[in-house]
Amino acid sequence: MEPGETVTTTRTSTIRTALAALLCVTTSTLSFAQNDFCNTKNTAYKAGEKLTFHAYYNMGFIWIYAGNAVFTVQSKMYNGRKVYHVVGDGRTAKSYEWFYKVRDLYESHIDQETLLPLHHVRAVNEGTLSYKHEIVFDRTANTATLANGNKHPISQCTQDVVSAIYFARNIDYSKYKPGDKIPFEMFLDDKTYPLYIKYMGREKVETKRGTFNAIKIVPLLIEGTLFQGGEGMAVWVSDDKNHLPLRVSSPIVIGSVKADLMEYENLNNPFSSVIKLDD
């Protein structure tokens, strides 16, 4: 089912679910041994990059287009440090906004030297639900301060949900063999979570954009309102120096969701993993 077609009112909540899942899953692919989190240089992306993903929700045999998310990277200054300002903007398809409108914004200011987050914002606007979470990271004191002033201790290399995926794109997966688990720590809301991803190996993947040589990884998920905890999600990233997320697929509480990379601009490296692009 494509944008513009009618969906029943019983599927109203699935639009929000699929789009929210897209923003969650596209920020859940962090890797690398914990000590390496502070010692990696960025070669995967650059300022000016723009990635557009389409989200689809599956219930039965029908895939419903739910919306899209656009991730952009800009170079800025933050508290005297040169940073990458990464923004993820998720929106429902226009044809659905008359009965359920989603505008979710995720952003991070990532130190260009250390690739560690200094500031993170998650602003959610979904129907009548609206809230904003903000975190300021002090890398000298190793604390994360929330908007209400509460401070939480963090490890030196802790990431947030947006900085995580951009750090992960600089991983050298040749260091690992299929089945290896790669630990990391992520600060979300008001807690630090010890997580891991599992490297599954290399394979071809077919998406709505085309066919690619890919690296498959499986992240351990935090159990919540959308996802069940565990290894149910699969992520395919491009098997080249960009390590672009090509497809994310996961079961959710009801049905399943997938997100495909559909458009890309200003990549830092040749997109050499492409086998075939579909029109």
Secondary structure, DSSP 8 states (H G I E B T S, - for coil): --TTS---GGGHHHHHHHHHHHHHHTT----S-GGGGGS----S--TT-EEEEEEEEEETTEEEEEEEEEEEEEEEEETTEEEEEEEEEEEE-GGGTTT--BEEEEEEEEETTT--EEEEEEEEEETTEEEEEEEEEETTTTEEEETTS-EEE--TT-B-HHHHHHHHTT--GGG--TT-EEEEEEEETTEEEEEEEEEEEEEEEE-SSEEEEEEEEEE-B---SS--SBS--EEEEESSTT--EEEEEEE-SSSEEEEEEEEEES-SS--TTEEEE--
